[in-house]
Amino acid sequence: AKCFSALVNNSVNSSQKEDDLCLQCGLCCDGTLFAMVALTDQDKTASLNQAGFTLRRLADGSLVMPQPCQQLDNLKCQSYEQRPCRCRLFECLTLKAFRAGDLDRDEALKTIQIARHLVNELKMHISRHFSSLSSFPVANFGRELKAYSRRLPLNDRRRLQAHEKVAKKAYLKLREMLDAHFYSHESNRSNR
């Protein structure tokens, strides 16, 4: 019921300007904010599968949708009307501030632009120096980098130390930006 009422309220309250913000961003769908989306009892898995969403069952039996979302194409959801409940409910802090009148459209777009720049900068560094980690969601990069470093032989670890330091700094700068402007207080960083 909560998801359905959110869908109705969002479609009534949503404006073209809000939609434009989301279409410029995509951070909630591309693996930057979340590593996965937990499905709810209200989600119809057959419909999600039919719409092309990738679903995975975790060891605890819960069903999730890994990020980046396979339905995201050029910052637009290709199955928007069929998206999971948590996707319908999530609103980032930037969108909330815009709706409340605390940010104008240009300020909100500038915030999104800065965040996307930080993501691209981190991804570029990852692809250059840690290519085996480039398939992981950005939301998991800190944990994956630590595990990756532990698996390396000592000589390789020393060789990559400077790159690791730069990557960690870029990751922390991005996390700070996301915490301040995108994570809503109800959301969990790695799992929406």
N, C-alpha and C positions, 0 to 999 in steps of 0.2 A: 504494500500500500504506500509506503514511504517513497519508493522509487517511482511509482505511477504518479503520485501527487507532485513530486519534483519535476517529472517530465511535463506535466500540464503547466505547472507554475513557470518553469523555465521557458516553455514555448510562448507563454503569454507575456512574460517579462523580458524576454530576450529581444534585443534590438539589433539592427544591422551593424551598428558600431561595436557592440559586444561581440557579435559573430566575427567581425573583421579582426578584432584583437586576437581571438582564438586562432583564426586562420593565419595570422602572422607568427604564431607562437609554436604550438604543438609540443611543448615540453612535457606535458602530462601524458603524452602518447608515444613519444620517441625514445623512452628509456632514460631520460634525463632525471625526471622527478621520481619515477617509480620503476622498480625492476619487474614488478608483476601487479596484476589487478586481481584481487580475490573476488570470486563470484559469490553471489548471494543466493538464497533460496528462491528469490524472485526471478533470477535469470533462467531462461529456457535454453539449456545446453544444445538441444537439437537445432533450435533456431540460430544460435550463435555459430555452430558448426556449419550449418547451411549457408550462413551469410559470409563464411570464410574466415572467421576468427580462429586463431590457433589457441587451443586449450590444453592444459597439462594438469594431471593429477599429482599432487605432492605425496610424500611418504605418509603424512598424517591423514590422507584421504580427501583433503580439501582440493577443490578445483580452482585453478588460476588461469589467467591469460598472461603469458609472458610478454614483456616489453623489450624492444620496441614493438608496437602493434603492427601486425601484418596488414591491417586495413588502412594504415596511414600512408597517404600518397601525396607528396607535395604539400604537406601540412594540413591535409584534409582527410577526414574519415570517409572511406568509400562505403561504409555500412552504418552511417550515422544513426538512422532510425532503428537499427537493430542492436546498437551498442549495449554493453552490460550496464547494469544498474549503477554500479559505483562510478562508471564513466559519466553517466547522466547527472549524478549528484555532485561530483567534484567541481569546485570553483576555487581557483588559486587566489591568493591574496591580492594580486594585481587586478584581477577581474572584480573582486569584491570592493576594492578601493575605488575603482572606476564607477561601479554601480552606485556607490555611496556618495559620489561626487568629490572624493578626496584626491582623485587624480583625473586630469583631463585626458582626452584621447592621445594627444601628442606625448604627454608624460608617460602614459601607459605603454605606448609603442616604443618609446625610448628605453624603458625598462626591459621590454621584451628584446629589443635589438641588442642591448648590452649583454643580456643573459645568453642569447643565441651566439654572440661573438665569443663569449667565454667558453661555451660548449664546443664551438668549432675549433677554437685554439687548443683546448684539451684533446679533442679527437685527433687533431693534426699531430700533436706531440705523441699521442698513443700510437698512431699508425706508423710514425717514423721510428720509434724506439721500442715499442711494446706491441708489435703487430699481432701477436697471439691473443692480446686482450681486446682487440678492436671489435670483436663480436659480442662482447658483454655490454649490458646496459650501462650507461654512464653512472646511473644510480648505484651500481655495485663496484665502481672502479677502485675505490679506496681499499675495499676488502680483497678484491681480485689482485691488485698490485702487491699487497702484502703477502698473499699466498704465492704469487708468482716469484717474488724475490726469495722466499724461503726455499723454493724448489731449485733455484739456480746453484750451480757450483760456485764456490767462494770467489774464484777469479772472475767469473762472469758477473757476479754480484758487485764486485769492486768496479768493474768496467762500466756498469750501468748506474752506479751510484749517483753521479751528477745528473743524469737524465731522470732518475727516480725522484730526486730532490725537486727538480723543476716541475715534474708531473704532479707531485704531491702539492706543491705550492699553487699550481693552476687549479687543481681539484678543490683545494680548500677555499680558494678565492671564489670559485663557482658555487660551492656549497653555501658560503656566506651569503652570496647574492640570492640563491634559491630560498634559503631560510628566511631572509628578510622580505622577499617580494613574491614568493610563489607558494610555499607550503602553507596550507591552511592548518589551523591548530587541530582540526579533527583528523588530519591525514597522517599516515605513518610514512616515513621517508621511503622505505624500500617496497612497501606494499600498500597500494591504494585500497 
